[in-house]
Each structure stands twice: as structure tokens, then as C-alpha cells.
Amino acid sequence: MSWLRALKETARSGLTVERRRLDPAIAARAALGLALVVGFSLAVFGPAVAVSSAFGAFQAALATFQRSWRPRPTLALASGASLAVSTFIGYLVGADDVSFLALLLLWTFLSGLAWAAGPTAGMIASSNVAIMLVTVTIPTSVAAAAGHAVMIFAGGVVQAALVVVLPVRRWGAQRDALADALAAEADYARRLRHDPVAPFDPLPLMTARSAAAVTPGQARRRPAELHGARGLAERIRPVLASLADPAVGVPEEGPARARVRELLGAAGSVLDAAAHAIRHGEPVTLPTLAVDALHAPDTLAILHGPPRRAAIRLTALLGDVVDTADPRTETSGHGAEARTRPTLVRLAPIVLVKVRAELRRDSPVLRHAIRVSVVTAAGYLLGGVLPFGHGYWAPMASVMVMRPDFSQTYARSIARFGGTLVGVALATAVVQSAHPGVYLSAVLAVVCAFANYLFIRTGYAASQVFVAAYVVFLLGMEGVGVGQTVRDRVTLTLLGGVLAMLSYAVYPAWETPRLRGRLADWLASVGGYAAVVVARYADPVGPGSPDVREALLNTRAARVAWQEAVERATHEPVRHRGLSHAAVEQTDHALAEFGRVAMLMEAHLPEPGAPPVSAAATLAESLRRATERGAKEVRERKVPQWDDLRETVAAWSDDPPDHFLLHKGAVLLLEALDEVTTALTDSRRGR
């Protein structure tokens, strides 16, 4: 993609306003916390302290809107505390320009590394640096700076307390994640009726798994219906696939296929009902037609062999889902999986390990940390030199828009400039024409904050309109920046955005050259999953094998990492470096098919005590060696070959293993790998 096209695409993305469900109650609660803090601070301490405390409350509320599974009060407290520390330390060295610049470089570099711990930590750290640039200019002494830090933390405490005192849809994020996973399974079941080999995106299941991890405190309060339904959904997926696939199920036409379509439609209806019940905390209401279809007396007479076993298992699993999803259920559900999330204190060493892992030359996170620290320092120096006053608008814009990847950085830079242009123009026009007093400015700031919280999920450009206006009104309470014009503020914001964009062009971390590595990771992981599944035919332990489960999770993580890399690379202005668009699509399809065949084989794992298929051990080892070697060849920009695996499968032609699926599955796995080879061969030829 050319630079011009990349800029157009990122600009369109950054300025897009999406139609999303609004949460006025949550936005009102956050604005109420801000109003309480500002009102109390104004009445007791005056405008200067009110501005600091307002920033603390505003930032703490923003933290609670992040996509995180941690308790919202914890996020608010962590945000308030970290901002208070940043502000106090910043003021202590703020009198000396060199010392403050050194601190700014260090603080911004650490905020860049914080993205290794996840987007929530990265956002909070980046916001702390941005707000610190403003708040350090307000105190007049060390004692005053300490008082301001205390009030900033108090703003976080107030927001955390309101989340506890005024709960809005408790466990809402976790409910949505689990309901989305069940709804994705329902959609998958319906698509299988018309396309027996339809693909399935595992991301909803992965999100639900992440949401299922709880801290010890959360574990004591988690509703019963959030305990076990996800694990059941995981087990239903391969059953649905095996029931629909003609390769291991019923013929493509005939009475048996018609019955399978009825069962798949009924499964979709039951899963949708369970998803609705979990999302809203209501009893499960099952459609009568779906229940009748699942329990039709002639199903077992129409279906035979593997499809019959799959139908029986599907009905049992759906019954377990309904029992688990009903809020009236007192037990933790069938197959509940206890997953613990570390507390913030225990999280610290885990984060340090992740940060250390990113301290390598090719790490996108390390490159981001270097970029954002240099750009913020440059923006701070230029803002001080330019004759606009209050030069912190430039570095504040830079640190807030910069992200570890190209598309987000450029999209947010354009959105920030557009939103700031509108917000600053409107707010400055109000300030300079109406000359609102301290209390009216405070009211206007709270109204802008409410609008920001309300529209925060609709797009970055929309939220930035209200953020920019909020900052203008808030600083106007103390008379700070009243004389600064729209031109001054917008020019400095534009400067910060341009510096951010230039930094990525000069010191990039492109995803395109790393696509082969992501593909190799997926190939190795999905090959390991297939090998573990096949090995269980030689050593039957049943469908609940933990090593099969672990291999499946590794495969899903590698697949999602590949898909995210492809999405990021699509918008990068980088020439083709080894994988053409056609090769990306073809290899994606091939490895997805490889994983689907392995999943079908998992769906029919022999029960404990079943006769072992000794030939499966040979195939498992051949699969493991072939895919590991193939992954190495992909990384080395070679075309992988599967001669050893082909010989193993060919050796079965005269004496196939005594299992209805094993030999057929081996052939399908080899065909999928051959498609990978074809795609990479065509890519090398420049097609």
C-alpha cells in the first residue's frame, strides 16, 4: 500500500463515528463523581486544587471504561494513585528544566513499556504523562504539590466508591463476553446447516476465557450462571462440526441430513436463549420447537454411527448449558473451570517479566517506548520555544495518540487534531464571549466530561471534541490559558500529531515483515495440536485430555496473533516482503482447514479403556516433526515440504488403521499442508 493510500485509510478510520450502544447511567455516574470532587474542592480549597482533583477524578473514571476484566474500583484507585505520584514527582523537579526533561523522558519511556502489560495499563500510563504535563504547572510550593497529589488520589477514591455504592449492571462485561461466546456458537450452528464446513472465529471463546479469570475477591461474588457455560460452549463446538461435516457425518442429502439441519437449528436457538439469559440475568426461556427437535424420538433411528453419538452428546451438552446459564441454579455448573487472576500486587512481577521480554531490538513495544519518549520531549521543548504559551498541548497530544502500531497512531493523530479543532474552537468561543465564572466553568467542564464518557465508545474523534473542551473549561476555572487563542491550541496540537506521525515514518515497527513469523507460529502450534489429538488415539484418555486442551489454546492464541498481524499489515505503506495478499488468504484458509480437521478428530477421541490404535503414535510423531520443520522453513523464507508425512500416510494405503476417521483425517491434514506449500510457492514466484 502506498503512503498516500495508507494516510487516506487511516484518516477515514480515525474520523469514523460508529453507532454503538450508549451507557448513559455509567456516564452519569462518572460525571457525578467528577462533580462531587470539583464542587468540594472549589468550596473548601479554591480553583487551583479543584483543577488538580478534577483531573484525578476524570482520569480515574476513564480507566473504568477500559476493556478490562479487573474490578472497576481497582482500576479507578490504580489510576488515581499513579497520577498522584506522577504529578508530585513532576512538580519536585519541575523548577529545573533539565531535570524535568529527564524525568519526562524516563516517565514516557516507562509508559511506552507499559503496553507490554496490555492496552489498559498502556492507556493509564500514557494518560498519566499527558495530565502530568498540565498539573505540574498548578502548585506553587512542595506542600501545595503534596496537597494537589492527595486531592488527585481522592478523585480516584471517589470514583471507586461510586462504582461500589451505585453499581450499574454488575458483572456486565463478563456477562457480555460469555453471552457473545454462546451467541457465536449459535451463529456457527446455523451456518453449518447451509455450509457443513463453515469456518469459526475463536476470538469470542478466547475473550470469554479471559473474562472468566477472577481475583479471589471476585470469586466470592461471581454469579453462579457465569461459572461453567463457557467450558460447555468449548465442548459443543467440535460436536457441532462433526455432526455437520459430510466427511465424518451423514451424507450431503437425504433424511439424515435433513434431521442434522433440524438439530443444528435447534442448537442455535437453545444457545441464543442461554446467551440472552446470561446477558440480562434472567431465567432461560427455551423455544418449544427447538426442544421438540432435540428430543424427537426418531432421531436415533435415522442417525447411525458417529452422527448418532454426536447427536446424543450435543443434546446432553445443551442441557448442561441451560442448567448452568439459569440464574436460579445454585451450583457452579458442569465442567466449571476455576481460573484465578492475580491481584495488582501479585501482578507486578508478572508485568516485569513481560517488560523484560520486550527489551529486544525487534520489539514493537520497545520501539514504541523509544519513539514516544523522544517525541514527547521534542514536543515539550518546541512548545516552550514557540510564542504560544502553555506549550504542553504539543507533548500532551503526542503521548495520547501514539500507539505501538502504525494504523492506530496515524488514525488517532488525525482524529485528535480534528476533535481538538472543534472542541477547542467551541470552548474558547464560549470562554472569550461569555466569560463564565469559576462555578459556571466547572459546570461546563462536568457537562463536557459527561458527553465524553457517553460517546467514548463511538470513536476517538467524537470523544476528543469533549475532552478538548473539558480541558479549556477546567483551566479557565483558575484563569489559566484564558488568553490563549484557538489558533495557539490547535497549532500546538497539530505539532504534537505531526511529530507522532513523523516518528513512526522515521523509526517504524512494521508488521508486514513479521507476517512469516506469525504464520510459522500458527503452523507449529496447529501442528502440535493435531499431533496431540492423534496421539490420544494410541493412548485413549477420553475427550477431557488436558494436553489436548492446552494445545488447542496455544493454537487459538497463535491464530488470533496471525489475524491481528494481517489486519495491521493491511494498512501499512510497506512493499510486499515475502507474502502476497493471495498467499495470506490461501495460507489462512489452509491452516484453518487443518485446524478444523484436527478438531473433528478431537470430537471423536476414544473413551478411556477403548482399544488403542497403535499406528496413531507414528502419525502423531510424523505430524509433529513435519510441522515443526515446516515452521522453521517458513521463517527462513523457504517453501516447506511434507515428504516424511506423505510417506507415513501412503504407508497406510495398503493397511489402513482400524478406525473410521483416523486414516481419512490424516489424508485431509496432508491436503491442507499441501495447500500451504502451493500458496508459498506462488508467493515466491511473485504471483
Salt bridges, closest charged atoms under 4 A:
GLU9 OE2 - ARG12 NH1 3.32
GLU18 OE1 - ARG20 NH1 3.23
ASP176 OD2 - ARG21 NH2 3.60
ASP176 OD1 - ARG169 NH2 2.58
ASP176 OD1 - ARG279 NH1 3.27
ASP180 OD1 - ARG279 NH2 2.92
ASP187 OD2 - ARG191 NE 2.90
GLU225 OE2 - ARG175 NH2 2.70
GLU234 OE2 - ARG230 NH1 3.56
GLU234 OE1 - ARG549 NH1 3.20
GLU234 OE1 - ARG556 NH1 2.42
ASP245 OD2 - ARG596 NH1 2.20
GLU262 OE1 - ARG259 NE 3.12
ASP272 OD2 - ARG190 NH1 2.68
GLU282 OE1 - HIS276 ND1 3.67
ASP298 OD1 - ARG259 NH1 2.74
ASP320 OD1 - HIS334 NE2 3.62
ASP326 OD2 - ARG328 NH2 2.55
GLU337 OE2 - ARG230 NH2 3.18
GLU337 OE2 - ARG339 NE 3.98
GLU358 OE1 - ARG360 NH1 3.54
ASP362 OD1 - ARG360 NE 2.97
ASP488 OD1 - ARG487 NH2 3.07
GLU511 OE1 - ARG514 NH2 3.33
GLU511 OE2 - ARG518 NE 3.37
GLU511 OE1 - ARG568 NH2 3.21
ASP521 OD1 - ARG635 NH2 2.41
ASP539 OD2 - ARG536 NH1 3.03
ASP547 OD2 - ARG536 NH2 2.86
GLU593 OE2 - ARG596 NH2 2.81
GLU621 OE1 - ARG624 NH1 3.29
GLU621 OE2 - ARG625 NH1 3.77
GLU636 OE2 - LYS632 NZ 2.65
GLU636 OE1 - LYS638 NZ 3.30
ASP644 OD2 - ARG629 NH1 3.64
ASP674 OD1 - ARG646 NH2 2.92
GLU675 OE2 - HIS589 ND1 3.15
ASP682 OD1 - ARG687 NH1 3.13
